[in-house]
Amino acid sequence: MSQLFVSDLHLDAAAPEATDQFIAFLRGEARAATALYILGDLFESWVGDDDDDPERARVCAALRDYTAGGVPCFVMHGNRDFLLGAGFAARTGCRLIADPVLADIHGERALLAHGDLFCTDDVKYQQLRTIVRDPAWQARLLAVPLAGRKLLADEARAGSRAHTSRVQPEIMDANPAAIELAARAFDADVVIHGHTHRPGVHEFGVDGRRCTRVVLGAWYEQGSVLEWSATGRALRALPRA
């Protein structure tokens, strides 16, 4: 049996083929997993648990069917869906987990994170992240009528695209020192994250011991999954038909 890890699906009505692939994944190989971890940005946006978008409702229904089959699904907030709350958990049967969180996976200490926390060179983004993760700020936003929140989400996505176009790519990548600091603080053997959309496996050292960082890929053009079983880890691309 294996644990599966995905991130950055960015599911949205504008790209139904990604939703189709994820639902097929839930109905297919993910059924045989011990657990599924979604490490942030399941959705391109989530404006609150009263979100009535049909495409997101389709995803939630598929997740409910998946968890009803007996496989636990753990979901972490990303920078796009940080408003996922108790309503989403009740709707899907998923369990929301902290970012970051330490888990024991096959006898190794694995630090799971969305990954944006490690992008410390992007100072303006980190300032924004602090604001939007504040519970009081989120409560004020959720008090806005649903239609208003949808407009604000559209504006936020446009602002994110503009910021990305202006900032050098390496600034938006995870900072190696931040990764090392987190691995040391949590005494982690493995760090697994997404956000940067740069899938790969990297070895690094912390105080003389060897650690591994696994970066999950985005689902824009194809799927990406880390499969971790008792015999080892494999980061795989999932080609889209």
C-alpha positions as CSV (number, residue, x, y, z in Angstrom):
1,M,0.0,0.0,0.0
2,S,1.2,3.5,-0.7
3,Q,0.5,7.1,0.1
4,L,-0.1,9.5,-2.8
5,F,0.8,13.2,-2.8
6,V,-0.4,15.8,-5.3
7,S,-0.4,19.6,-5.4
8,D,-1.3,22.6,-7.6
9,L,-4.2,21.1,-9.6
10,H,-5.6,24.6,-10.0
11,L,-9.0,23.1,-11.0
12,D,-11.3,25.6,-12.7
13,A,-14.1,25.7,-15.2
14,A,-11.6,27.2,-17.7
15,A,-9.7,23.9,-17.9
16,P,-12.3,21.1,-17.5
17,E,-9.7,18.6,-18.9
18,A,-7.7,18.9,-15.7
19,T,-10.9,18.2,-13.6
20,D,-11.7,15.2,-15.8
21,Q,-8.2,13.8,-15.2
22,F,-8.3,14.4,-11.5
23,I,-11.7,12.7,-11.2
24,A,-10.4,9.8,-13.2
25,F,-7.4,9.6,-10.9
26,L,-9.7,9.5,-7.9
27,R,-11.7,6.7,-9.5
28,G,-8.6,4.8,-10.6
29,E,-5.2,4.4,-9.1
30,A,-6.0,6.5,-6.0
31,R,-8.5,4.0,-4.9
32,A,-5.8,1.6,-4.0
33,A,-3.8,4.1,-1.8
34,T,-3.6,4.1,1.9
35,A,-4.1,7.9,1.9
36,L,-4.1,10.8,-0.5
37,Y,-2.5,14.1,0.4
38,I,-3.4,17.3,-1.6
39,L,-0.8,19.9,-0.7
40,G,-2.5,23.1,-1.6
41,D,-4.1,24.8,-4.7
42,L,-6.6,22.1,-5.4
43,F,-8.7,24.9,-6.9
44,E,-7.6,27.9,-8.9
45,S,-9.7,29.9,-6.5
46,W,-12.1,29.2,-3.6
47,V,-14.2,32.2,-2.4
48,G,-15.7,30.4,0.6
49,D,-17.5,27.2,1.5
50,D,-20.7,28.7,0.0
51,D,-18.9,28.7,-3.4
52,D,-21.6,27.5,-5.9
53,D,-19.4,27.1,-9.0
54,P,-20.6,23.9,-10.8
55,E,-17.1,22.8,-11.7
56,R,-15.9,23.0,-8.1
57,A,-19.1,21.2,-7.1
58,R,-18.2,18.4,-9.5
59,V,-14.8,18.1,-7.8
60,C,-16.3,18.1,-4.3
61,A,-18.8,15.4,-5.3
62,A,-15.9,13.2,-6.6
63,L,-14.0,13.7,-3.4
64,R,-17.0,12.8,-1.3
65,D,-17.3,9.6,-3.4
66,Y,-13.6,8.9,-2.9
67,T,-13.5,9.3,0.9
68,A,-16.8,7.4,1.2
69,G,-14.9,4.5,-0.3
70,G,-12.7,4.4,2.8
71,V,-9.5,6.1,1.7
72,P,-8.6,9.2,3.8
73,C,-7.9,12.4,2.0
74,F,-5.9,15.2,3.6
75,V,-6.1,18.7,2.1
76,M,-3.8,21.6,2.8
77,H,-4.5,25.2,2.0
78,G,-2.7,26.8,-0.9
79,N,-2.2,30.4,-1.9
80,R,-5.3,30.1,-4.2
81,D,-7.7,28.2,-1.9
82,F,-6.8,29.5,1.6
83,L,-10.5,29.9,2.4
84,L,-11.2,26.2,2.4
85,G,-13.0,25.6,5.7
86,A,-15.2,23.3,7.8
87,G,-17.9,23.4,5.2
88,F,-15.6,22.1,2.5
89,A,-14.5,19.3,4.8
90,A,-18.1,18.3,5.6
91,R,-19.0,18.5,1.9
92,T,-16.1,16.2,0.8
93,G,-15.2,14.1,3.7
94,C,-11.6,15.4,3.5
95,R,-9.6,16.5,6.5
96,L,-7.9,19.9,6.4
97,I,-4.3,19.8,7.7
98,A,-1.9,22.6,8.8
99,D,0.8,24.1,6.6
100,P,3.4,22.9,7.3
101,V,2.8,19.6,9.1
102,L,5.0,16.7,10.1
103,A,3.9,13.2,9.2
104,D,5.5,9.8,9.8
105,I,5.5,8.0,6.4
106,H,7.0,4.5,6.3
107,G,9.2,5.3,9.3
108,E,10.6,8.6,8.0
109,R,9.8,12.1,9.2
110,A,8.2,13.9,6.3
111,L,7.5,17.6,6.4
112,L,4.6,18.4,4.2
113,A,4.0,22.0,3.0
114,H,2.3,23.9,0.1
115,G,5.7,25.5,-0.5
116,D,5.0,29.2,-0.8
117,L,6.3,29.7,2.8
118,F,9.8,28.7,1.4
119,C,9.8,31.4,-1.3
120,T,11.4,33.9,1.1
121,D,13.2,35.9,-1.7
122,D,9.8,37.2,-2.9
123,V,9.3,39.7,-0.1
124,K,6.1,41.3,-1.4
125,Y,4.5,37.9,-1.8
126,Q,5.4,37.0,1.8
127,Q,3.8,40.2,3.0
128,L,0.6,39.4,1.2
129,R,0.7,35.8,2.4
130,T,0.8,37.0,6.0
131,I,-2.3,39.2,5.4
132,V,-4.5,36.6,3.7
133,R,-3.7,33.9,6.2
134,D,-4.8,36.1,9.1
135,P,-8.1,34.7,10.5
136,A,-9.5,38.2,11.2
137,W,-8.8,39.3,7.6
138,Q,-10.4,36.1,6.3
139,A,-13.5,36.7,8.5
140,R,-13.9,40.2,7.0
141,L,-13.6,38.8,3.5
142,L,-16.1,36.0,4.1
143,A,-18.6,38.7,5.3
144,V,-18.6,40.1,1.8
145,P,-21.5,38.7,-0.3
146,L,-20.6,35.8,-2.6
147,A,-20.9,37.9,-5.8
148,G,-18.4,40.4,-4.4
149,R,-16.0,37.7,-3.3
150,K,-16.0,36.3,-6.8
151,L,-15.1,39.7,-8.3
152,L,-12.3,40.1,-5.7
153,A,-11.0,36.6,-6.6
154,D,-10.9,37.6,-10.3
155,E,-9.0,40.8,-9.4
156,A,-6.6,38.8,-7.2
157,R,-5.8,36.4,-10.0
158,A,-5.1,39.3,-12.4
159,G,-2.8,40.9,-9.8
160,S,-1.0,37.6,-9.3
161,R,-0.4,37.3,-13.1
162,A,1.0,40.8,-13.2
163,H,3.3,40.2,-10.2
164,T,4.6,37.0,-11.8
165,S,5.4,38.7,-15.0
166,R,7.4,41.4,-13.2
167,V,9.4,39.2,-10.9
168,Q,12.5,37.2,-11.9
169,P,11.7,33.4,-11.8
170,E,14.4,32.5,-9.4
171,I,13.0,34.9,-6.8
172,M,9.7,33.0,-6.9
173,D,11.4,29.6,-6.3
174,A,12.0,28.0,-2.9
175,N,15.0,29.4,-1.1
176,P,17.4,26.5,-0.2
177,A,18.3,28.1,3.1
178,A,14.5,28.2,4.0
179,I,14.2,24.6,3.1
180,E,17.2,23.7,5.3
181,L,15.9,25.8,8.2
182,A,12.5,24.0,8.1
183,A,14.1,20.6,7.8
184,R,16.3,21.4,10.9
185,A,13.4,22.8,12.9
186,F,11.2,19.8,12.3
187,D,14.0,17.3,12.3
188,A,12.6,16.1,8.9
189,D,14.1,13.4,6.7
190,V,12.0,14.4,3.7
191,V,10.4,17.7,2.6
192,I,7.5,17.5,0.2
193,H,5.9,20.6,-1.3
194,G,4.4,22.1,-4.4
195,H,3.7,25.7,-5.4
196,T,6.8,26.4,-7.6
197,H,5.6,24.1,-10.4
198,R,9.1,22.8,-10.8
199,P,8.8,19.0,-10.2
200,G,11.9,17.2,-9.1
201,V,13.8,15.3,-6.4
202,H,16.7,17.1,-4.7
203,E,19.2,15.8,-2.1
204,F,20.6,18.2,0.5
205,G,22.4,18.1,3.8
206,V,21.3,19.3,7.3
207,D,24.0,19.2,10.0
208,G,25.7,16.3,8.4
209,R,22.7,14.2,7.7
210,R,21.2,13.5,4.3
211,C,17.7,14.9,3.5
212,T,15.5,14.7,0.4
213,R,13.2,17.4,-1.1
214,V,10.5,16.3,-3.4
215,V,8.8,19.1,-5.5
216,L,5.4,18.2,-6.9
217,G,4.4,19.3,-10.3
218,A,1.3,21.3,-11.4
219,W,-1.6,19.8,-13.3
220,Y,-1.9,22.4,-16.1
221,E,-0.6,20.2,-19.0
222,Q,-0.5,16.8,-17.2
223,G,-0.9,15.3,-13.8
224,S,1.9,14.9,-11.2
225,V,2.0,12.5,-8.3
226,L,4.4,11.2,-5.7
227,E,3.8,7.6,-4.8
228,W,5.5,6.5,-1.6
229,S,5.3,2.9,-0.6
230,A,7.4,0.7,1.7
231,T,9.7,0.0,-1.2
232,G,10.5,3.6,-1.9
233,R,9.3,6.9,-3.5
234,A,8.5,7.6,-7.2
235,L,7.6,11.1,-8.6
236,R,5.6,10.4,-11.8
237,A,4.1,12.5,-14.5
238,L,0.5,11.5,-15.5
239,P,0.1,12.2,-19.2
240,R,-3.2,13.5,-20.3
241,A,-5.1,11.7,-23.0
